[in-house]
């Protein structure tokens, strides 16, 4: 609800929709005959189309990365702290594109869309898409927008995996890759967390094997539970402790299963709020995309071998209290890049927020991002001259 | 009269893989990348130094050297560098072993505590020397090991490490004939090029 748009905001933005009618062959073996992607852009594309940055979103992100949709909006886009005029991802210098990935539930083709071949909603029949499929579809969006080479592709968490895939799949189409709080593949523990999230959705009687819309139902309990679990893993023990401690709802224990501690109330609220904006099938699909990602499997588990295809320069960032995608996971990528002789820098940022830190405007994090991208921007101007 | 950087530059072959431990703001690495087209990486933990390196486009990795260098493969670099930092780590002897495991050759520079002014300071005043070059008090210094040109030579001998060449310079990092003749007494900074 901004009375005035802040000077460092991209302001009011309007999402756009791109329609694709060239079939897309997916990793799972199925083909999408046509699909659409919803996206937003901030800043201005220069004449040589060399100043574009692609933002890849994480598990529950979307195309609305910065600014407002209307003056009545209570919230900005999900990465407004980093994207805007004079911000770390400076829209005075760059043309920034953010999209909702295929399989999403915010306007791109996904389980809640109509399958043109049946005239029915896809729901459970929507094919599972992978990071590779997303990158392929993002490249088609880039073609449509006239962008041959990105100045940078940036993403955190699952978004970072897409950036990594870009560097391998389309080595000549990006000058730099910024990978934040990510990993070259999920750990066993991560897959286990995802499975608990999926099971909580699938075992919800309102799930109807994924065809809940057809049954006028929403698996709110399952999806809410999945989000509660996820939320715990995105925060650090310290961050939760600092935020809630053992703060209680009442003056004394009630000795029942109602809300005793504030953290319980917070998690329930987070879970419930999520079910109002997110689709359960999309959530399940996104967790599968995370599980399947493992580019080193193409080279017998040798990450540096597969990364030897990359040509861009890399910036990796991790956060000290992130245990879902710990610094060691980012360092696996860093070590593989060093081994492959690639241009890479790495910063391990002191932060209390856990995995969520990648969405916070932590000063040192923003400074590193800004310094790196400023140099990328300067190298573009030198080339033009 | 040449400076320490010029000397190191002269010793470094072009187009090699270089790892610079505790690279600071990346002055040497930047020079070697520009002039010798080396493929270089720096390790650093100071946020400002890291940012300076990123600003200059020098590949820099945030890594605490005292926590180990196991992430680097045996003989994966042609040269491992460490300028003015060896005295700051917990176990310089083990660190040198690690450097020679990772690199085929190493260049190490360190402040020579055997310099006559340090000796005089300790002998006459009976207190730990504080100078422009080592401007710290004993309690707040990051330099936790003090050793001399000769101490380093002796360690190399004990460990069967080859000294390929050495140089010795003054506080302005320049060399002079009298320093070369009695490096343990006259050098403020010692420079060693070593290998297994």
Contacts between the chains, C-beta under 8 A, distances in Angstrom:
chain1	res1	chain2	res2	distance
A	313	B	57	8.0
A	313	B	59	8.0
A	315	B	54	7.4
A	331	B	71	6.7
A	334	B	61	6.0
A	335	B	71	4.8
A	335	B	72	7.9
A	338	B	41	5.9
A	338	B	61	7.4
A	338	B	72	7.6
A	339	B	73	6.8
A	339	B	76	6.9
A	341	B	17	7.1
A	341	B	39	5.5
A	343	B	59	5.5
A	344	B	41	7.7
A	344	B	59	5.6
A	344	B	61	7.3
A	345	B	50	7.8
A	345	B	53	7.0
A	345	B	54	5.3
A	345	B	58	7.9
A	345	B	59	5.5
A	345	B	60	5.1
A	345	B	61	6.8
A	346	B	60	7.6
A	346	B	61	4.5
A	346	B	62	5.5
A	346	B	63	7.8
A	347	B	50	6.0
A	347	B	54	7.8
A	347	B	62	5.1
A	348	B	62	4.6
A	364	B	47	5.7
A	367	B	51	6.1
A	368	B	50	7.4
A	368	B	51	6.3
A	368	B	54	6.4
A	371	B	51	5.3
A	371	B	54	4.9
A	371	B	55	5.0
A	372	B	54	5.4
A	374	B	55	7.7
A	375	B	54	7.3
A	375	B	55	6.4
A	375	B	57	5.7
